[in-house]
Amino acid sequence: MAVKFNPLSLASVSLATVLTISACSAIDDGSSGGNTDETSASASELPSADPQISDSLAPPVSSRKDSTGVESCALLTADDASGFGLEPEGSPEEAAAGTDYEPCRWLPAGENTGGVVLYTDTERDGLEEIYRLESEYPDFRPLEIAGHPAVQATAGGADEFSCGIYVGLSDSQYLNILAQRAAGVEEDLCMKAEKVAELALSNIPGEA
């Protein structure tokens, strides 16, 4: 038996198919748009990382000081030095290669070796500079001195002959103290360096 072609039935099926596809597209568009908005909103709420904070190794300096223009030999007063059994006046030493600052040494009274050497560095990145070199200091040890971040870091490591302390003054400055043993004298050089640092900090003006 021959099947009769019914154009009306085909038209009905085609129309139903079109309506179904249109409805699905509308649903997909709506849900897709909603998800995009939610994703955008969530992304916008995420805090952005501050590269300066995330990349910093050294603790921040909250109470900043500025040693610009302060001579190394003015870091300790005569009374400060005498209180440690040092000569009241310090003597400037040669600047290290490639730097402009001149360290100042205070010798123990009546001696010609040992004592303390102080200077400030205003040319680089403050205490961050020392943290970058942590692997080069066997005795690297973070400290806090008079509210300032500091670190014990001695070339070759602290021993009975010397101990070095670095104190952060600002993001671009630090104070360095090297305590050295005088002949025949037994003392805790790292403790001495910390106490000298406290006095030196009091002689450096706050940041304007």
C-alpha positions in Angstrom: 0.0 0.0 0.0 1.4 3.5 -0.9 1.9 5.9 2.0 0.4 9.3 1.3 2.7 12.4 1.9 1.1 14.8 4.3 2.8 18.2 4.1 0.9 19.5 7.2 2.4 16.8 9.5 5.9 17.6 8.3 5.3 21.3 9.0 4.0 20.5 12.5 7.1 18.4 13.3 9.4 21.1 11.9 7.7 23.8 13.9 7.9 21.8 17.1 11.6 21.1 16.5 12.3 24.8 16.0 10.4 25.8 19.2 12.3 23.1 21.2 15.7 24.3 20.0 14.8 27.9 20.7 13.7 27.1 24.2 16.9 25.2 24.9 19.0 28.0 23.6 17.2 30.5 25.8 17.9 28.3 28.8 21.5 27.8 27.9 22.1 31.5 27.3 20.5 32.4 30.6 22.5 30.0 32.7 25.7 30.7 30.9 25.3 34.4 31.4 24.5 33.9 35.1 27.7 31.8 35.7 29.8 34.4 34.0 28.5 37.1 36.2 29.0 35.0 39.3 32.6 34.2 38.3 33.4 37.8 37.5 32.0 38.9 40.8 34.0 36.2 42.7 37.2 37.2 40.9 36.7 40.8 41.6 36.3 40.1 45.3 39.7 38.3 45.6 42.4 40.5 47.2 45.3 41.4 44.9 48.8 40.6 46.2 51.1 43.5 46.8 54.3 42.5 44.9 56.5 44.6 47.3 55.1 42.8 50.4 55.2 39.3 48.9 58.7 39.7 47.6 60.2 41.2 50.7 62.4 39.1 52.9 63.2 41.5 55.7 60.6 42.6 58.3 59.2 46.1 57.7 60.6 49.0 59.7 57.7 50.7 61.5 59.7 53.3 63.4 61.9 54.8 60.7 65.1 56.7 61.2 67.2 58.7 58.7 71.0 58.6 59.1 71.7 60.7 56.0 74.3 63.2 56.9 75.1 61.6 60.3 78.9 60.9 60.5 79.8 57.4 61.6 81.9 58.8 64.5 78.8 60.7 65.8 76.8 57.4 66.3 78.2 57.1 69.8 78.7 60.0 72.2 81.7 60.2 74.5 79.6 59.1 77.4 78.2 56.2 75.4 81.7 55.0 74.5 83.1 55.4 78.0 80.3 53.4 79.4 81.6 50.4 77.5 85.2 51.0 78.5 86.0 52.4 75.1 88.0 55.5 74.2 85.6 58.5 74.2 86.4 59.5 70.6 86.1 57.2 67.6 88.5 57.1 64.7 87.3 57.0 61.1 88.5 54.1 58.9 88.7 53.8 55.1 85.5 53.4 53.2 84.9 49.9 51.8 85.4 49.5 48.1 82.5 50.8 46.1 80.9 52.7 49.0 80.8 56.3 50.2 80.4 55.6 54.0 83.4 55.6 56.4 83.2 53.2 59.3 84.3 54.5 62.7 86.1 52.5 65.3 86.1 52.9 69.1 89.1 51.1 70.7 89.1 49.8 74.2 90.6 52.4 76.6 94.4 51.9 76.5 94.3 49.2 73.8 95.0 49.2 70.1 92.9 46.2 69.1 89.3 45.2 69.4 86.5 47.5 70.3 83.5 48.3 68.1 83.1 49.5 64.5 80.0 51.3 63.4 78.6 52.7 60.2 75.3 53.3 58.4 74.5 52.3 54.8 72.1 54.6 53.0 72.8 53.5 49.4 71.0 50.3 49.0 67.9 48.4 50.2 68.3 48.5 54.0 68.0 45.2 55.9 66.6 43.5 52.8 70.2 43.6 51.4 71.4 41.5 54.3 68.5 39.0 54.1 69.4 38.4 50.5 72.8 37.3 51.6 71.5 35.1 54.4 73.3 32.0 53.1 76.7 33.7 53.4 76.3 34.2 57.2 76.6 31.0 59.3 75.2 32.7 62.4 72.3 34.5 60.6 69.7 35.2 63.4 66.8 37.6 63.3 66.5 40.0 66.3 64.6 43.0 67.4 66.5 45.9 69.0 64.7 48.9 70.4 61.7 48.2 68.3 63.7 47.9 65.1 64.1 44.7 63.1 67.7 43.5 63.2 69.8 40.4 62.4 73.0 38.9 63.7 75.2 38.2 60.7 78.9 37.9 61.0 81.3 37.2 58.1 82.6 33.7 58.9 80.1 33.3 61.8 80.2 34.9 65.2 82.8 33.6 67.6 84.9 34.7 70.6 86.7 37.2 68.4 83.8 39.1 66.6 80.1 39.5 66.2 78.2 41.6 63.7 74.7 43.1 64.0 72.6 44.9 61.4 69.6 47.0 62.3 67.0 48.3 59.9 66.6 52.0 60.0 64.2 52.3 57.0 63.5 50.5 53.7 66.8 51.9 52.3 69.1 52.2 55.4 70.7 50.0 58.0 73.1 50.4 60.9 76.0 48.0 61.2 77.8 47.2 64.5 80.8 44.9 64.6 82.1 44.1 68.1 85.6 42.7 68.3 87.5 41.2 71.2 90.4 43.0 72.8 93.5 41.0 73.7 93.0 39.1 76.9 89.4 40.2 77.4 86.5 37.6 77.8 83.1 39.0 76.9 79.9 38.2 75.1 80.5 40.2 71.9 77.0 39.7 70.4 75.4 41.0 73.5 77.8 44.0 73.5 76.9 44.7 69.9 73.2 44.7 70.7 73.7 47.2 73.6 75.9 49.4 71.4 73.2 49.3 68.7 70.5 50.6 71.2 72.7 53.6 72.1 73.5 54.3 68.4 69.8 54.2 67.5 69.1 56.9 70.1 71.6 59.2 68.3 70.0 58.9 64.9 67.1 61.2 64.1 63.7 59.9 63.2 62.6 60.1 59.5 61.0 63.5 58.7 
